[in-house]
Amino acid sequence: MKTNITTLLIIFILLPSIKTNAQDEPTMSGVIRQYQSTLLAFQKIKRLLKDEKKDNSIDFESIKGSPYLNEKFSLGKLYIYDSLIDNNLFRYNIYSDEIEVTENNQLYGLYKVKGMKLMLDNQTLVLKNYQENSKSKNKSYFIVLSEGKNISLYKRKKCKLTPAQKATTPNQMDRAAKFNIYEDYYIKKENDEHLYKISTKERNILKIMQDKKEIVKNYIDKHNINLKNEKKLTELFTFYNSL
């Protein structure tokens, strides 16, 4: 099944299974603006890179690194809750935090609709609310690492653009503009709407798993779990949820 963008827009607006409150319900004009936002993000990057002197300006193509989880478009499955919406070619733009599709050689970013889930490149991306502090509430895509009955573990990737820098002394070299990728880990507890960023230090993990602290501590020691290793961290959360 291949759905064109116009059809996808209509589905996002009319799909009866989408359970949203007023602030989550997009209008047609809102969807169109959001679809254009990926292009606007790249235009913003280009403006940031340009110097007042024309001979000092930097082309977008000269930026090192990539703002994408995977540069190439891949076949993926897009869901709203449990409803399959589209089989199509997608990619995830970390910099603009958007799922991208193309049509007629134009680049578009999908409007964020509550309940979105994308299965892409052997990973699952889900749209979730998250909270950095008591006042800051936001929405972003997260990579699912471990989902369980007690606590679920997710990873959020962020991309920042470091502008080019001219050498200030003869012994230094010019630095090219670069996309830098960072990642943080988040948890979602049962019956909580928001995800919260965590530290992967052992004392913090044991605090999160306080009700099974001794069992978890023994498991870490017995299996020599390195919590800086994502695979081992994921295994620990899977183990905890099995208790």
Kinemage of the C-alpha trace (Angstrom):
@kinemage 1
@onewidth
@group {chain A} dominant
@subgroup {mainchain}
@vectorlist {calphas} color= white
{ca met a 1} P 0.000 0.000 0.000
{ca lys a 2} L 1.371 3.403 -0.954
{ca thr a 3} L -0.388 6.523 0.172
{ca asn a 4} L 0.353 9.912 -1.389
{ca ile a 5} L 0.829 12.947 0.819
{ca thr a 6} L -2.570 14.467 0.095
{ca thr a 7} L -4.275 11.242 1.166
{ca leu a 8} L -2.052 11.026 4.227
{ca leu a 9} L -3.071 14.548 5.231
{ca ile a 10} L -6.737 13.606 5.047
{ca ile a 11} L -6.162 10.404 7.022
{ca phe a 12} L -4.378 12.312 9.786
{ca ile a 13} L -7.303 14.699 10.094
{ca leu a 14} L -10.220 12.286 9.762
{ca leu a 15} L -8.953 9.022 11.261
{ca pro a 16} L -11.627 8.194 13.875
{ca ser a 17} L -9.324 6.123 16.079
{ca ile a 18} L -7.084 9.088 16.878
{ca lys a 19} L -7.778 10.139 20.444
{ca thr a 20} L -6.585 13.687 20.880
{ca asn a 21} L -7.514 16.733 22.868
{ca ala a 22} L -8.083 20.117 21.262
{ca gln a 23} L -4.425 21.097 21.147
{ca asp a 24} L -3.520 17.847 19.347
{ca glu a 25} L -6.090 18.168 16.577
{ca pro a 26} L -4.514 19.719 13.495
{ca thr a 27} L -6.339 21.989 11.118
{ca met a 28} L -5.672 21.685 7.413
{ca ser a 29} L -3.656 24.913 7.405
{ca gly a 30} L -1.673 23.698 10.399
{ca val a 31} L -0.820 20.450 8.648
{ca ile a 32} L 0.326 22.251 5.522
{ca arg a 33} L 2.588 24.556 7.507
{ca gln a 34} L 4.043 21.617 9.381
{ca tyr a 35} L 4.669 19.773 6.130
{ca gln a 36} L 6.701 22.749 4.971
{ca ser a 37} L 8.644 23.071 8.206
{ca thr a 38} L 11.450 20.698 7.198
{ca leu a 39} L 12.265 22.925 4.234
{ca leu a 40} L 12.126 25.972 6.489
{ca ala a 41} L 14.511 24.306 8.941
{ca phe a 42} L 17.086 23.782 6.219
{ca gln a 43} L 16.653 27.343 5.024
{ca lys a 44} L 17.336 28.466 8.601
{ca ile a 45} L 20.535 26.410 8.650
{ca lys a 46} L 21.684 28.030 5.441
{ca arg a 47} L 21.034 31.487 6.900
{ca leu a 48} L 23.031 30.600 10.010
{ca leu a 49} L 25.967 29.497 7.915
{ca lys a 50} L 26.145 32.513 5.631
{ca asp a 51} L 28.587 35.270 6.439
{ca glu a 52} L 28.062 38.898 5.498
{ca lys a 53} L 31.054 38.584 3.170
{ca lys a 54} L 30.164 36.500 0.145
{ca asp a 55} L 33.633 34.951 -0.083
{ca asn a 56} L 33.162 33.624 3.468
{ca ser a 57} L 29.778 31.991 2.982
{ca ile a 58} L 29.396 28.226 3.458
{ca asp a 59} L 27.355 25.877 1.325
{ca phe a 60} L 24.930 23.568 3.078
{ca glu a 61} L 26.584 20.609 1.350
{ca ser a 62} L 29.913 21.428 3.048
{ca ile a 63} L 28.604 20.750 6.560
{ca lys a 64} L 30.268 17.705 8.098
{ca gly a 65} L 28.183 14.952 9.638
{ca ser a 66} L 24.517 14.275 9.037
{ca pro a 67} L 21.262 15.456 10.659
{ca tyr a 68} L 19.629 12.079 9.901
{ca leu a 69} L 19.272 8.839 11.786
{ca asn a 70} L 19.892 7.276 8.377
{ca glu a 71} L 20.702 9.432 5.354
{ca lys a 72} L 18.833 7.202 2.904
{ca phe a 73} L 15.071 6.813 2.752
{ca ser a 74} L 13.989 3.330 3.861
{ca leu a 75} L 10.768 1.391 3.634
{ca gly a 76} L 8.874 1.756 6.898
{ca lys a 77} L 5.467 1.274 8.469
{ca leu a 78} L 3.655 4.250 9.973
{ca tyr a 79} L 1.004 3.662 12.635
{ca ile a 80} L -1.422 5.798 14.612
{ca tyr a 81} L -1.876 3.774 17.779
{ca asp a 82} L -2.468 0.259 16.364
{ca ser a 83} L -3.790 1.373 12.969
{ca leu a 84} L -1.416 0.955 10.031
{ca ile a 85} L -1.545 4.227 8.077
{ca asp a 86} L 1.124 3.862 5.434
{ca asn a 87} L 3.866 1.677 3.979
{ca asn a 88} L 6.267 4.142 2.432
{ca leu a 89} L 9.839 5.412 2.200
{ca phe a 90} L 10.713 7.447 5.281
{ca arg a 91} L 13.697 8.847 7.112
{ca tyr a 92} L 14.059 10.572 10.474
{ca asn a 93} L 15.530 14.074 10.607
{ca ile a 94} L 17.067 14.407 14.065
{ca tyr a 95} L 17.838 18.114 13.663
{ca ser a 96} L 14.242 19.127 12.950
{ca asp a 97} L 12.780 16.156 14.889
{ca glu a 98} L 10.606 15.159 11.954
{ca ile a 99} L 9.725 12.081 9.966
{ca glu a 100} L 10.311 12.934 6.323
{ca val a 101} L 8.719 11.713 3.103
{ca thr a 102} L 9.134 12.893 -0.472
{ca glu a 103} L 6.723 13.424 -3.313
{ca asn a 104} L 7.406 14.933 -6.731
{ca asn a 105} L 10.986 15.725 -5.669
{ca gln a 106} L 9.703 17.824 -2.742
{ca leu a 107} L 10.717 17.170 0.862
{ca tyr a 108} L 8.026 17.102 3.562
{ca gly a 109} L 7.930 16.542 7.318
{ca leu a 110} L 4.932 14.705 8.776
{ca tyr a 111} L 2.684 16.549 11.188
{ca lys a 112} L 3.058 15.202 14.728
{ca val a 113} L -0.124 13.377 15.666
{ca lys a 114} L -0.674 11.775 19.044
{ca gly a 115} L -0.112 8.025 18.922
{ca met a 116} L 2.340 8.072 15.979
{ca lys a 117} L 4.722 5.136 15.680
{ca leu a 118} L 7.171 4.407 12.878
{ca met a 119} L 8.900 1.067 12.378
{ca leu a 120} L 12.012 1.865 10.358
{ca asp a 121} L 15.451 0.261 9.883
{ca asn a 122} L 14.820 -2.371 12.591
{ca gln a 123} L 13.993 0.349 15.100
{ca thr a 124} L 10.726 1.743 16.436
{ca leu a 125} L 10.212 5.487 16.735
{ca val a 126} L 7.348 6.700 18.912
{ca leu a 127} L 5.991 10.178 19.520
{ca lys a 128} L 5.924 10.870 23.253
{ca asn a 129} L 5.463 13.737 25.678
{ca tyr a 130} L 8.498 14.375 27.824
{ca gln a 131} L 9.368 16.629 30.717
{ca glu a 132} L 12.818 18.098 31.383
{ca asn a 133} L 11.786 19.840 34.588
{ca ser a 134} L 8.654 20.699 36.557
{ca lys a 135} L 7.669 23.434 34.085
{ca ser a 136} L 8.975 22.268 30.711
{ca lys a 137} L 6.703 19.879 28.783
{ca asn a 138} L 7.475 18.968 25.196
{ca lys a 139} L 6.859 16.412 22.468
{ca ser a 140} L 9.462 14.470 20.512
{ca tyr a 141} L 10.266 11.201 18.781
{ca phe a 142} L 11.982 8.520 20.842
{ca ile a 143} L 13.610 5.218 19.950
{ca val a 144} L 12.100 2.314 21.880
{ca leu a 145} L 14.691 0.272 23.780
{ca ser a 146} L 12.619 -1.657 26.306
{ca glu a 147} L 8.890 -1.439 27.007
{ca gly a 148} L 7.556 -3.201 30.080
{ca lys a 149} L 4.796 -3.320 32.638
{ca asn a 150} L 6.688 -1.239 35.223
{ca ile a 151} L 9.166 1.054 33.489
{ca ser a 152} L 9.922 1.570 29.805
{ca leu a 153} L 13.266 2.766 28.476
{ca tyr a 154} L 13.668 5.090 25.494
{ca lys a 155} L 16.453 6.929 23.740
{ca arg a 156} L 16.189 10.442 22.369
{ca lys a 157} L 18.665 11.697 19.797
{ca lys a 158} L 19.424 15.387 19.388
{ca cys a 159} L 21.346 17.163 16.673
{ca lys a 160} L 23.104 20.498 17.053
{ca leu a 161} L 24.819 22.524 14.386
{ca thr a 162} L 28.259 23.882 15.197
{ca pro a 163} L 29.027 26.849 12.905
{ca ala a 164} L 32.284 27.040 10.986
{ca gln a 165} L 35.157 28.810 12.710
{ca lys a 166} L 38.001 30.650 11.088
{ca ala a 167} L 41.487 30.064 12.489
{ca thr a 168} L 42.621 32.910 14.719
{ca thr a 169} L 46.355 32.100 14.631
{ca pro a 170} L 48.707 30.698 11.968
{ca asn a 171} L 49.070 27.478 13.971
{ca gln a 172} L 45.342 26.758 13.935
{ca met a 173} L 43.166 25.344 11.181
{ca asp a 174} L 39.747 26.446 10.015
{ca arg a 175} L 36.936 24.346 11.437
{ca ala a 176} L 34.134 23.316 9.135
{ca ala a 177} L 30.506 23.541 10.189
{ca lys a 178} L 29.339 20.233 11.629
{ca phe a 179} L 26.222 18.391 12.718
{ca asn a 180} L 26.817 16.857 16.150
{ca ile a 181} L 24.601 14.035 17.399
{ca tyr a 182} L 23.880 13.562 21.100
{ca glu a 183} L 21.668 11.072 22.866
{ca asp a 184} L 19.914 10.851 26.220
{ca tyr a 185} L 17.960 8.111 27.934
{ca tyr a 186} L 14.434 8.526 29.215
{ca ile a 187} L 12.033 6.390 31.210
{ca lys a 188} L 8.270 6.222 31.380
{ca lys a 189} L 6.667 4.776 34.474
{ca glu a 190} L 3.350 2.975 34.470
{ca asn a 191} L 0.329 5.322 34.307
{ca asp a 192} L 2.546 8.373 33.704
{ca glu a 193} L 1.948 10.398 30.521
{ca his a 194} L 5.436 11.910 30.373
{ca leu a 195} L 8.938 10.588 29.864
{ca tyr a 196} L 11.755 11.764 32.115
{ca lys a 197} L 15.464 11.962 31.359
{ca ile a 198} L 17.686 9.788 33.522
{ca ser a 199} L 21.328 9.382 34.383
{ca thr a 200} L 22.729 5.918 33.751
{ca lys a 201} L 24.946 5.957 36.844
{ca glu a 202} L 24.358 2.885 38.971
{ca arg a 203} L 23.068 4.759 42.017
{ca asn a 204} L 20.464 6.512 39.888
{ca ile a 205} L 19.326 3.310 38.199
{ca leu a 206} L 19.008 1.574 41.575
{ca lys a 207} L 16.937 4.491 42.826
{ca ile a 208} L 14.593 4.100 39.850
{ca met a 209} L 14.282 0.382 40.641
{ca gln a 210} L 14.062 0.947 44.385
{ca asp a 211} L 11.376 -1.696 44.977
{ca lys a 212} L 13.707 -4.424 43.632
{ca lys a 213} L 16.971 -2.750 44.564
{ca glu a 214} L 18.779 -5.743 46.086
{ca ile a 215} L 17.805 -8.115 43.277
{ca val a 216} L 18.845 -5.591 40.630
{ca lys a 217} L 22.123 -4.852 42.432
{ca asn a 218} L 22.957 -8.552 42.557
{ca tyr a 219} L 22.117 -8.898 38.871
{ca ile a 220} L 24.443 -6.000 37.969
{ca asp a 221} L 27.304 -7.473 40.006
{ca lys a 222} L 26.798 -11.055 38.867
{ca his a 223} L 26.671 -10.205 35.159
{ca asn a 224} L 29.178 -7.354 35.380
{ca ile a 225} L 26.698 -4.957 33.781
{ca asn a 226} L 28.252 -1.816 32.315
{ca leu a 227} L 25.437 0.726 32.377
{ca lys a 228} L 27.235 2.883 29.810
{ca asn a 229} L 26.662 0.084 27.327
{ca glu a 230} L 23.224 0.593 25.768
{ca lys a 231} L 22.674 -3.099 25.107
{ca lys a 232} L 23.443 -3.992 28.739
{ca leu a 233} L 21.331 -1.112 30.025
{ca thr a 234} L 18.418 -2.353 27.925
{ca glu a 235} L 18.922 -5.900 29.226
{ca leu a 236} L 18.769 -4.622 32.788
{ca phe a 237} L 15.426 -2.890 32.219
{ca thr a 238} L 14.072 -6.008 30.525
{ca phe a 239} L 15.219 -8.071 33.516
{ca tyr a 240} L 13.628 -5.650 35.982
{ca asn a 241} L 10.297 -5.785 34.157
{ca ser a 242} L 10.384 -9.570 34.315
{ca leu a 243} L 10.447 -9.579 38.128
